[in-house]
Amino acid sequence: MSRFRVERVVPVAPEEAWRRLTRWPAHARRVPLTRTRMLTPGPNGVGTRFTARTGIGRLRFDDPMEVVRWEPPAVGGSGVCRLEKSGRSVRGWAVIEVSAAPGGGSRVVWTEELSVRGLPRAFDPVLGRAGRWLFGRVVDGLLGSG
């Protein structure tokens, strides 16, 4: 499994950062050739399930996820969301942590551990760098827009 971490400090309140990061369909607009399909009705919480489908035509894979921990930040506080990935191609987990940053705004930490079926462990460092780059872009895009 490959583990990577993305950290950002942004000038929005923790509640707003949380709202932006947990709008699951919005993630797909930041990842090329990806759509997100919600499998459970809102609102978000433990048990929320969705699938990110990436690819085109027959060259695609599904990344089904379920929220297994959901602790939104109270006003000015911190929050944690944990997702479990249970796909045939992609497995692992992600943890999104949002807290108040010193001096105002929010500190966001996105940690993810994943494995890709058929990809030898020797590629874990490459997968980690690619994940850090891709999810860094996703986090930056979600937190930079309203």
Salt bridges, closest charged atoms under 4 A:
GLU7 OE2 - ARG5 NE 2.91
GLU7 OE1 - ARG107 NH2 2.87
GLU16 OE2 - ARG19 NH2 2.55
GLU16 OE2 - ARG20 NE 2.78
ASP62 OD1 - ARG53 NE 2.66
ASP63 OD2 - LYS85 NZ 2.70
GLU71 OE2 - ARG69 NE 2.82
GLU84 OE2 - ARG82 NE 2.74
GLU112 OE2 - LYS85 NZ 3.16
GLU113 OE1 - ARG3 NH2 2.81
ASP124 OD2 - ARG121 NH1 3.82
ASP140 OD1 - ARG8 NE 2.55
